[in-house]
Amino acid sequence: MKVLVTGGAGFIGSNFIRHMLAAHPGYTIVNLDLLTYAGNLENLSDIETLQKYRFVKGDICDKGLLEKLDFDAVIHFAAESHVDRSILDSAPFLQTNVLGTQALLEEARRRGCRMVHVSTDEVYGSLAEGAFHETSPLMPNSPYAASKASSDLIARAYCETYGLDVVITRCSNNYGPYQFPEKLIPLVIANALQGRPVPVYGDGLNVRDWLYVGDHCTAVDAAFHKGGAGEVYNIGGRNEQANIGIVRRLLIAVARKTGAPEESLLGLIAFVKDRPGHDRRYAIDPSKIERELGWRPSTPFESGIDGTVDWYLSHRPWWERIISGAYREYYDLQYGKRAIL
């Protein structure tokens, strides 16, 4: 099988490609990524010469390109995904997340192939009590979340209208290796190592359900191979944590591992004005995917966080190249202007 993975140079996509090549050695993975700011081919430098892996630089909105690619199924990660950026300019989010998803759905319909659309728990909005279920209403509060909710509904409509074999997954907050440094966990670690302030929105009591990226990959794998057409599967770690608790835990871990004074690193915490439409709490109920597909997370939060801190400590050149912008040169050095089809 030839599987098209969109957004495979990003955080979750690159981890997923590595997982698929290891778990399904008979598959060929085609990675389609436009290499916008969060796309980094260094994430996949260890596998780029494998015969079962091919990279294509391109836009999921380019219908002509999609028609030329050779694939039998689609797993769709590509998205503009940072809430803060969507608040500053929502246009790229609508272009990629809505129109790009529609282009992929249309190509999957033309081929009659399966597509997994990877979404987010942010489509549900904020939650006071309980947990989000697959039938919870979609009430997005940021332009990013609204663009993902729109793409979810388009995917559902393609199943209902055209009979397309499409599966939707909605995951909670991911963490782990190769996450872009603008996100909370790598930002805290990088700023701590550089002695820079660690910004925390509002009072820091916003709650998220955290999931190790490797567990997310196995869940998407299960949805791809065993999920029902038209079904939605929530993917979560049953692990609610307040942002300020995560920040303090990370700073203490960095202090312990580097010998830096704990109080000094905790003193880097800087509470800043809350962002507009900041959802107070997310919580995912993953009972459906556990019950129907037999998936469960296998990484305890304590060991997952500890391993993640270790990874960023031992891969400092990786995130320093991102902060400096040097990572943008990797594509030109490795591929130049060659068409990779």
N, C-alpha and C positions, 0 to 999 in steps of 0.2 A: 504494500500500500504506500502511496505517496501522499503525505499529509502536509497541507499548507498551514503553517503557523504564522499568523500576522503579528507584528510587533515583537518578533522574537529576539530583538537586540535590547529590549528593555529588561527591567528587573525580573518580573514574573515570567515573561516569555523566554528569557535565556535560561532560567532555571528549569522551565518546563521542557525545552528542547533537550537539554542535557539529560533530564529524566527519561524522556521518550526514547532517546537513542540507547540508553542503558537498559530500559525495561522491554523494548520492542526492537531488537537488533535487525529484524527483517524489514522494518519501515525505512523509507526515505523521507527526510524532513526538508521541506522547502521553506526557508525563512524569508518572508516579505516584510521589509521595514524601510521606512522613508528616512530613518536616521535623523529625526528631529532632535531637539536638544537632549531628550532623555534616552535616546537610542545610542548604544555604545557597543561596537563590535569587539572591544576588548573583553566584554563579558563572555565571549565565545571563542577566544583566541586558542584555547586548548583543543577545540574540535573542528576548527575551520577547514582543515585539510582532509577530514574524513569523507570517504566516498558516499556515504549515506546522508550527507548534509550538503545543502546548497543554499547560498545566500543570494537574494535578489534585492537590490535597492529600488524601491518604488512605492507609489502611493496607492492605498487601497481604493481611492476614488477613481483611479485610472482604469476604466472598464476595458479598454483595449489591451492593457497589460495583463489584466486578470484572465482574459480570454486566451492569451498566449502561454500562460503557465501550465505546467503539467502536474495535476494533482487529482486525488480521488476523494478527499475530504478536507474540511476547513476547521481549524481551531483558532478562534478570533480573539486575540488579546489586544490588538492595536487600538490605542485610545490616547487622547489628551486626558490626563488624569489628576492634575494638581488643582485642588479647589481654589487656592489663592490666585493662581493664574487665570482661572475661569472668571473670577470676580473682576480682574483687571480687563479681560477681553474674552468674551464668550464666543466670538466668531469661529476661532479654530476648533473649538469643542463641538460646535454644531456641524462644521464641515467634516471633520474626521469621524466623530462618534455617531452622528446620525446619517449623513450622506454616504460616508465610507462603509458603514454597516449595511446600508441598503444596497450598495454596489456589490458587496460580497454575497448578500442574500440572493440577489438576482443572478449572479454567476453560479452559485450553488444550485439554484432552481434550474438554470439552463443545463447543468450537468446531471441533475438529479442525485446530488451527493449530500451526505450528512454534514451539518455544520454545528459546532458548539460555540455559542455566543457567551463570552465571559463578561459578567457584569459585576455589580457591587451592591453591598447592603445599603449604600447611601441613597439608593432610589426610594427607600421606604421613609426617609426623613428621620425626625427625632422621635425618641421613644421614652415615655415616662416609666412604664411598668412592663413586666413580661419580656417577651422576645419576639422578634420578627419571624413570621411564618411565610411560606411561599404564597399564601393567599392574603397576606397583609396588603392594604392599599398602598399604591405608589404615591408618595407625597414629598417629592424632592425639594430641597431648600436652597441649593446652590445651582448656578448654571451648569457646572460639571455634572451634578447628580441628575439634573433635568435632561441633559443630553443623553445620559446613560439610560434613564427611564424611557426616553423616546425610542432609543435603539432596541430596548427590550420589547416594547410594544410593536415595533415594526417586525421584529423577529417572530413574535407571536402571530401577527397578522399573516405573515408568509406561510406559517404552518396551517392556520385556519383557512386561508383563501386558496393557497396553491398546493397544500399537502406537503410542504417542504419538511424534510426530516431535520428539524432544528431543535437543539437542547439549549436551555438557558441556565447558567450558574450565577449565583450571587454570593460573593465571598465577603468575609469580614477583613479587617486591616491585616495586611501581610507584613512580615518582617523577615530578615535574613540576609544572606550574602548578595552583593551586587545591587542593593537598593540605592537609587539616586540620592545624593546627599542633601537634597532639599526636604526630604521626608523626615519625620520626627526622630526616629531612632538613629539613623546614620548622622543626622544633623547634630544631635546631642553628643555623640561620640566624637565626631570631627571637631566640634567647637571646644569640647573639653580638652582634647589633645593640643589644640592651638591656643588655649587660654582665652577664648572668645566668649562673650555672653551667650547664654542659652535661653532663647526667647520662649516664653510659655504664654499662650493666649488666655486672657481673662483670669479666672481664679484657678485654672488648671484642673478643675474637677470634671471636665468633659470626659465621658467614659466611652471606651472602644473595646470591641471584642477582638483579641489578637490571635493570629494564626501563623504558624511557621510556614514559610513559602514552600518548603518541600512537601508539607502535608497538603497544601493547596494543589500542588502539581499532581499528587496521587488522586485527589478528588476529581480534578478535571479529566484525568485519564479514565477514571471509573465512569464519569458521565459520558465521555466519548464512546466507550466500549459497551456500556450497559444501560445508559440512560434512555428513557422513552421519548419518542418524538413528541414535541410540544410540551414537554415537562420542564418545570423549573426546580432547581435544587439549590437550597441554601447551604453554604459551606462556612462553618465557623468552628472555633476552637473551644467553645464554652469557657472563655477566659476573659472576663471583663476586668479592665484596669483603667483607673483614672490617669489622665495624662501626666499629672504632677508626680504620681507614684512611679510611673515608667521613667520619667526624667531622673528622679532621685535614685532609683535602682541602677540606672545606667551610669550615673556619675560616681556612685559608690563602687561599682564594678570596675570602672576605669581607674579610680584611685587605688583600689586593691591590686590591680594587675600592673600598674605602672609605678607604684610607690609614691604617687603624688598625694599631697595632704587632702584628706577627704573634705574637710571644712572649706578648703580653698576652692575645690571644684563645686561643691554645693553652693558656694557664694557666687558662682557664675549665673545662677538662675535669675532671669529678669522677666518679671510679669509685664506683659504688653497689652495694649488695647485689643479686646476680642474682635475677631473678624466678623463681618456681616453674615447673618444666617448660619452661625456656627451651631450645628446640631449638638444637643446636650448629651445624648446617650444613644449608642447602638448596642444591640444584643441579638445574636443569631441563634435560632433553634435549628440545628442540623439533623433533627430526628429523621426526616424523610430520606436523606441520602444515606444515613446510617442504616435505616431499616430496609430500604429498597435496593441499595447498591452495595451494602456491606462495607462502606468506607468509615473509617474513624481516624482522627489525628493521632499520630504516634509520638509527637515531640512535646514533652512537658515544657511549660513556659520557662521554668527556671533554667533548665539546661539549654533551651533554645536561645534565650537571651544571653546566657553566658558564652555560648558558642558564637553567637553573632558578634559580641564585643571582641572576642578573640580574632574573628575573621577580619574585622576592620582594623584592629591593631596590627595584624600581620600583613594587611594589604594597603598600607598607608599610601604607597605610590599610586595605587589605583584611584583612590578618591581624591588625592591631591591633584592628579591630572585632570579630573573632572572640574574641580574648583578653579584651577588655572585656565581651563579651556583647552589644554593640550590634547585631551582625548579625541577632539574633533579631527585630529590629523590622522588617526589610525586608519580610517577608510581609504584615504588617499594613498597612504603608504602601502597598504596591503592590496588594494584593488585598482587604484588610479581611476582612470575614466573608462575602463573596460566595461562593456555591457555584460552583465552576469546573468544570462538566461540559459 
